[in-house]
Amino acid sequence: MAISNLFLSPPPPLFSLTNKLTYRLNHQTKVTKPRRTSFTIVAKSQNNNNNNSADYQDRLISAVCYFYPFFDGIQYGKYVLTQFTPIQVLVQPLVPAIKVFKSFPFNGFLIFLTLYFVVVRNNNFSRYVRFNTMQAIVLDVLLIFPDLLERTFNVKDGFGLDLMMSLDSTVFLFLLVCLIYGSSFLFVRSSAQIAHCC
């Protein structure tokens, strides 16, 4: 019987407060809730106007940067340029600049260093210019992979040659689309701004 009472009785409290202590806790101490701090982040615009658009000079610099990967990968267009005359007409005005770019073997590397250290790492340029310049540099770095494939699989005929022609043409068309896309924002936004003003 004594054993059953032991199990049925509630256990003694481990910690008990007297009424005085409870009264003292409730009436003398003030429990304060922690204050919520709020931060307001204000983005400082690079331009004097309050819209988020880049000015014409920034767009021009950004558009010119996309010529770097295109000039560096022009050799991948040898099959496309011989078969499609509209693309050849489109690239024809750029031939003197391409010849100057290809005249010295280290021009690509020197332009890479110049764009990276003078434009991308320089906070005097706007974020828009630095972002687009870095995109152009990344496009040029990605040209390492088709070059490695061409040097590894030096094919002369058959299915391998067809595959290499397709790869070269795809790389060239991708570079051409990137050049047109990167440069088109210069003209599309400036004409939209002119139409908005008038």
Disulfide bonds with the S-S distance in Angstrom:
none
